[in-house]
Amino acid sequence: MEYSNNPLRVFVSSAVLARKALFAWLRPSMWLMQLFTMSLFQIAFFAYVAMNVQNPQAGVTYVVIGNALQSISYVAIFAVCNITGEEKQQGTLQGILVSPGNRFSIFVGRAMFQIANGLATVTIAFVYAAFVFGVDFSHADFLALGTVILVTTFAMTGFGLMLSSLGLYLRTSMIIANIFLFIGLLVCGVNFPISFLPSWLQPVSYAIPMTYATDAARMAVSGSGIFAIGGLLIAESVVGVAVMLVGYGMFKYFERVSRSKGTMDRY
């Protein structure tokens, strides 16, 4: 009981077990293949579209940087969003929810390996941006760019946890993950500026952390320092914390609803 009432110990054990559980069924070679190919094909697709469109406001460099950073979303949204779905499928969700362990520590701990995974994914994506797609990093401020990557990984993981709460009520949260992944490509300034969107849709963009991140990453690559992009990083951090807190509130709400409607066992 003393162990389960310590949020920090619950958090650490949850993070360690999440990594062990992943590689209990997923071979490291398969994970590495995904790590090195996923961002490459995404960037290549949109880079070739940009080459053919030839829009001066959304050139190849603009699109490549946006998609390199957005590759975090595949980890932060898909993998993190599926946490509750995996527990449901394996029949362990009920045991977790009746335990005295802190809910926030358990599910945020489960997401910690995906933060490391996201950092690795986006780092490889920026290597591709430089050496495959010819993005000029000669003027880049790497401290600022590294800070953008770190903040974005945490913020988007919080966004994934918010979506994960829907998995308590729905059969699976992966449909929601798919929807929001492609919404992010559309409204977060990944492939074209936010100003291209209808005015009524633009506020939606600024409710997603990735919107601030793409602008900050492009500024860092062009040479802007950490203080020049500080406003964007602060805004992204505030939105990231907000969605995590909203996600925790949603988790508690859907936990109550799933108990009353009997959807916790439905998969």
C-alpha positions as CSV (number, residue, x, y, z in Angstrom):
1,M,0.0,0.0,0.0
2,E,2.8,2.4,0.9
3,Y,4.4,1.7,-2.6
4,S,1.2,2.3,-4.5
5,N,0.5,5.5,-2.6
6,N,3.8,7.0,-3.7
7,P,3.1,8.7,-7.1
8,L,6.8,9.0,-8.0
9,R,7.5,5.3,-7.5
10,V,4.3,4.4,-9.4
11,F,5.4,6.7,-12.2
12,V,8.9,5.1,-12.4
13,S,7.7,1.5,-12.3
14,S,5.0,2.2,-14.9
15,A,7.6,3.7,-17.2
16,V,10.0,0.7,-16.8
17,L,7.3,-1.9,-17.3
18,A,6.0,-0.1,-20.4
19,R,9.4,-0.5,-22.1
20,K,9.7,-4.1,-21.0
21,A,6.2,-4.9,-22.2
22,L,6.7,-3.3,-25.6
23,F,9.8,-5.4,-26.4
24,A,8.3,-8.5,-25.0
25,W,6.3,-8.9,-28.2
26,L,8.0,-6.4,-30.6
27,R,11.4,-7.3,-31.9
28,P,14.0,-4.5,-31.7
29,S,14.6,-5.0,-35.4
30,M,11.0,-4.2,-36.3
31,W,11.1,-1.1,-34.0
32,L,14.3,0.1,-35.7
33,M,12.8,-0.4,-39.1
34,Q,9.8,1.8,-38.2
35,L,12.1,4.3,-36.5
36,F,14.2,4.8,-39.7
37,T,11.5,4.5,-42.4
38,M,8.4,6.2,-41.1
39,S,9.5,9.8,-41.2
40,L,11.5,9.3,-44.4
41,F,8.4,8.3,-46.5
42,Q,6.2,11.0,-44.9
43,I,8.8,13.7,-45.7
44,A,9.4,12.4,-49.2
45,F,5.7,12.3,-50.1
46,F,5.0,15.9,-49.1
47,A,8.4,17.2,-50.4
48,Y,7.6,15.9,-53.9
49,V,4.1,17.4,-53.7
50,A,5.7,20.7,-52.8
51,M,8.2,20.4,-55.8
52,N,5.3,20.1,-58.2
53,V,3.0,22.7,-56.6
54,Q,5.9,25.3,-56.5
55,N,4.2,27.6,-54.0
56,P,6.7,30.3,-52.9
57,Q,5.1,30.5,-49.4
58,A,5.3,26.7,-48.9
59,G,8.5,25.6,-50.7
60,V,10.3,22.3,-50.2
61,T,12.3,23.5,-47.2
62,Y,9.2,24.8,-45.5
63,V,7.4,21.4,-46.0
64,V,10.4,19.2,-45.1
65,I,11.0,21.0,-41.8
66,G,7.3,20.9,-41.0
67,N,7.0,17.1,-41.7
68,A,10.2,16.3,-39.9
69,L,8.9,17.8,-36.7
70,Q,5.4,16.4,-37.3
71,S,6.8,12.9,-37.3
72,I,6.6,13.1,-33.5
73,S,2.8,12.8,-33.9
74,Y,3.0,9.2,-35.1
75,V,4.5,8.3,-31.8
76,A,2.9,10.8,-29.5
77,I,-0.6,10.3,-30.9
78,F,-0.8,6.7,-32.1
79,A,1.3,5.0,-29.5
80,V,0.2,7.1,-26.5
81,C,-3.4,7.2,-27.5
82,N,-3.5,3.4,-27.7
83,I,-2.4,3.0,-24.0
84,T,-6.0,2.4,-22.7
85,G,-6.9,0.3,-25.8
86,E,-3.9,-2.0,-25.1
87,E,-4.9,-2.5,-21.5
88,K,-8.5,-3.2,-22.6
89,Q,-7.4,-5.8,-25.1
90,Q,-5.2,-7.6,-22.7
91,G,-7.9,-7.5,-19.9
92,T,-5.7,-5.6,-17.5
93,L,-7.5,-2.2,-17.5
94,Q,-10.0,-3.2,-14.7
95,G,-7.1,-4.3,-12.5
96,I,-5.3,-1.0,-13.0
97,L,-8.4,1.1,-12.2
98,V,-9.2,-0.7,-9.0
99,S,-5.7,-0.4,-7.7
100,P,-4.9,2.4,-5.3
101,G,-2.1,3.7,-7.5
102,N,-2.4,7.3,-8.7
103,R,-4.0,7.3,-12.2
104,F,-2.0,10.2,-13.5
105,S,1.3,8.6,-12.5
106,I,0.3,5.3,-14.1
107,F,-0.7,6.6,-17.5
108,V,1.9,9.4,-17.8
109,G,4.5,6.8,-16.7
110,R,3.3,4.5,-19.5
111,A,3.9,7.3,-22.0
112,M,7.5,8.0,-20.9
113,F,9.1,5.5,-23.3
114,Q,7.2,7.0,-26.1
115,I,8.8,10.4,-25.3
116,A,12.2,8.8,-25.8
117,N,10.9,7.1,-28.9
118,G,9.6,10.4,-30.2
119,L,12.9,12.2,-29.6
120,A,14.7,9.5,-31.6
121,T,12.1,9.6,-34.4
122,V,12.3,13.4,-34.9
123,T,16.1,13.5,-34.6
124,I,16.4,10.9,-37.5
125,A,13.8,13.0,-39.4
126,F,16.0,16.1,-39.2
127,V,19.0,14.1,-40.3
128,Y,17.0,13.1,-43.4
129,A,16.0,16.7,-43.9
130,A,19.7,17.7,-44.1
131,F,21.3,14.9,-46.0
132,V,18.5,13.6,-48.2
133,F,16.3,16.6,-48.9
134,G,19.0,19.3,-48.8
135,V,17.7,21.6,-46.1
136,D,20.4,24.1,-45.2
137,F,21.3,24.0,-41.5
138,S,24.4,26.1,-41.8
139,H,22.7,29.0,-40.0
140,A,20.6,26.9,-37.6
141,D,20.7,27.5,-33.9
142,F,20.8,23.9,-32.7
143,L,20.2,24.8,-29.0
144,A,16.9,26.5,-30.1
145,L,16.0,23.6,-32.4
146,G,16.8,21.0,-29.7
147,T,14.6,22.9,-27.3
148,V,11.7,23.0,-29.8
149,I,12.0,19.2,-30.3
150,L,12.1,18.5,-26.6
151,V,9.1,20.8,-25.7
152,T,7.1,19.5,-28.7
153,T,7.7,15.9,-27.7
154,F,6.3,16.5,-24.2
155,A,3.5,18.7,-25.4
156,M,2.3,16.2,-28.1
157,T,2.5,13.3,-25.6
158,G,0.1,15.3,-23.4
159,F,-2.2,15.7,-26.4
160,G,-2.0,11.9,-27.0
161,L,-2.8,11.2,-23.4
162,M,-5.9,13.4,-23.7
163,L,-7.1,11.4,-26.7
164,S,-6.3,8.2,-24.8
165,S,-8.9,8.9,-22.2
166,L,-11.6,8.3,-24.9
167,G,-10.5,4.7,-25.0
168,L,-12.2,4.1,-21.7
169,Y,-15.6,4.7,-23.2
170,L,-15.1,3.9,-26.9
171,R,-14.2,0.4,-28.2
172,T,-10.9,1.8,-29.2
173,S,-9.3,5.3,-29.3
174,M,-7.3,4.5,-32.5
175,I,-10.0,5.9,-34.7
176,I,-9.7,9.2,-32.8
177,A,-5.9,9.0,-33.2
178,N,-6.2,8.6,-36.9
179,I,-8.6,11.6,-37.2
180,F,-6.4,13.9,-35.2
181,L,-3.2,12.8,-36.8
182,F,-4.5,14.0,-40.2
183,I,-6.2,17.0,-38.7
184,G,-2.7,18.0,-37.5
185,L,-1.3,17.7,-41.0
186,L,-4.1,20.0,-42.2
187,V,-4.4,22.7,-39.6
188,C,-1.0,22.9,-37.8
189,G,1.1,24.7,-40.5
190,V,3.0,21.6,-41.4
191,N,2.6,21.8,-45.2
192,F,1.3,25.4,-45.7
193,P,0.8,28.5,-43.5
194,I,-2.1,28.8,-41.2
195,S,-3.2,31.9,-43.1
196,F,-4.3,29.7,-46.0
197,L,-7.0,28.2,-43.8
198,P,-10.5,29.7,-43.5
199,S,-10.7,32.3,-40.7
200,W,-13.2,30.2,-38.7
201,L,-10.8,27.2,-38.7
202,Q,-7.7,29.1,-37.7
203,P,-8.5,29.1,-33.9
204,V,-8.5,25.3,-34.0
205,S,-4.9,25.4,-35.1
206,Y,-3.8,27.3,-32.0
207,A,-5.4,24.7,-29.7
208,I,-2.8,22.1,-30.9
209,P,0.8,22.4,-29.7
210,M,2.2,21.4,-33.1
211,T,1.1,24.7,-34.6
212,Y,3.5,26.7,-32.4
213,A,6.3,24.1,-32.9
214,T,6.4,24.2,-36.7
215,D,6.8,28.0,-36.7
216,A,9.5,27.8,-33.9
217,A,11.4,25.0,-35.7
218,R,11.6,26.9,-39.0
219,M,12.8,30.0,-37.1
220,A,15.5,28.0,-35.4
221,V,16.7,26.5,-38.6
222,S,16.9,29.9,-40.2
223,G,19.1,31.1,-37.3
224,S,16.7,32.5,-34.6
225,G,18.0,31.9,-31.1
226,I,16.2,30.6,-28.1
227,F,15.0,34.1,-26.9
228,A,13.6,34.9,-30.4
229,I,11.4,31.8,-30.3
230,G,10.7,32.0,-26.6
231,G,7.1,33.3,-27.1
232,L,6.3,30.4,-29.3
233,L,7.8,27.9,-26.9
234,I,5.9,29.4,-23.9
235,A,2.6,29.3,-25.8
236,E,3.3,25.7,-26.9
237,S,4.2,24.7,-23.3
238,V,1.0,26.3,-21.9
239,V,-1.2,24.5,-24.5
240,G,0.7,21.3,-23.8
241,V,0.1,21.5,-20.0
242,A,-3.5,22.5,-20.6
243,V,-4.3,19.5,-22.8
244,M,-2.7,17.2,-20.3
245,L,-4.8,18.6,-17.5
246,V,-7.9,18.5,-19.6
247,G,-7.0,14.9,-20.5
248,Y,-6.8,13.9,-16.9
249,G,-10.2,15.5,-16.2
250,M,-11.6,13.6,-19.3
251,F,-10.0,10.4,-18.0
252,K,-11.8,10.7,-14.6
253,Y,-15.0,11.5,-16.4
254,F,-14.9,8.7,-18.9
255,E,-13.9,6.3,-16.1
256,R,-17.1,7.1,-14.3
257,V,-19.1,6.8,-17.5
258,S,-17.5,3.5,-18.5
259,R,-18.3,2.0,-15.1
260,S,-22.0,3.1,-15.3
261,K,-22.5,2.0,-18.9
262,G,-20.4,-1.1,-18.8
263,T,-18.1,-0.1,-21.7
264,M,-14.8,-0.8,-19.8
265,D,-14.9,-4.4,-21.0
266,R,-15.9,-3.6,-24.6
267,Y,-13.2,-4.0,-27.2
